[in-house]
Amino acid sequence: KKTFRKYKELLGPTWKDFTAVLLTHADKAEEAGFSEEAYLHNASSTLLSLLNSVKNKYVFLDNQKSIIKEERATILRKLLNFLRQNNYQVLLKHDKE
């Protein structure tokens, strides 16, 4: 809850609409015998709560591969889908000084 309050403080009350979670080390999960779905099924309640808060917008990234063209395309498709779900709105936070 403390982390969520910090996000809200930094990004404003609509932070959840403009946030996606980047999960790295998919290669380590795979080495341990977990698929993406199995890993998330066994994830901590904190991570699951965060993912639920951001409407399950996440990208699972394999750190061992240099982000090759195909993986970049997959990530870009997911990010564009997140934007589409958010009616193409983006969060623009301006400092008030």
C-alpha positions, 0 to 999 in steps of 0.5 A, a space after each residue: 500500500 505504501 508503494 501504491 501511495 508513492 505512485 499516486 503521489 508521483 504520477 497522480 490519481 490516474 497512474 494505474 491507467 498509464 502504467 505497465 509492469 516490465 517483468 525481467 528475467 523471463 529466462 530465469 523463470 524458464 530455467 526454473 521450469 516456469 512458463 509465463 502463466 505458471 510464474 504469474 500463478 505462483 507470484 507473490 500477492 504484492 505482485 498480483 495486486 500490482 498487476 491487478 491494479 494496472 489491469 494486467 498490463 505487463 511485458 515479460 522480458 527475456 534478459 539473456 537475448 539481446 532484444 532482437 527484432 522479433 522481441 522488440 516487435 512483441 513489446 511494441 505490440 503490447 505497449 500499443 495495445 495498452 495505449 489502445 485500451 486507454 483510448 490513446 491517452 498518455 500521462 503527461 506530468 508537468 512540474 509546477 514550479 
